[in-house]
Amino acid sequence: MQSRVFLLAMFLSLAPCGNAFAQERTPMGEVSLTPAQVDIKGNRAKFNEYRDVRDGVYGHIGLHHDAEETHLDFGADDIGYRDQKYELSGGGWGSHSYYLGYDQIPHNFNLNTTLHR
């Protein structure tokens, strides 16, 4: 739930930038999905101590936009997993810049308990 709220807030933060891209638009992006089936031999809790590796589909989104006076980059990795990452950066060429980032790293002590830091 927390990740959905964060992702929604990041997209809504792009709304005020609509006029900034009134010049010539050159948006680019990529979306990739990677299916994974994990077969762990040994201590599964130690293998996943600082990550969230499990069966499923892992995704990546990358968006890039350049204009004459502004630029914008957005990236998201492992969306919906406990080791998800989101980055938003941009600004005006030579005038201002911003960076917003969120990187969630779990610390799993065993398979039944999780402490998020």
Beta strands, then each sheet from edge to edge (+ up, - down):
strand 1: 26-36
strand 2: 56-66
strand 3: 70-77
strand 4: 85-92
strand 5: 96-103
strand 6: 106-108
strand 7: 114-116
sheet 1: 1+ 2- 3+ 4- 5+
sheet 2: 6+ 7-
end
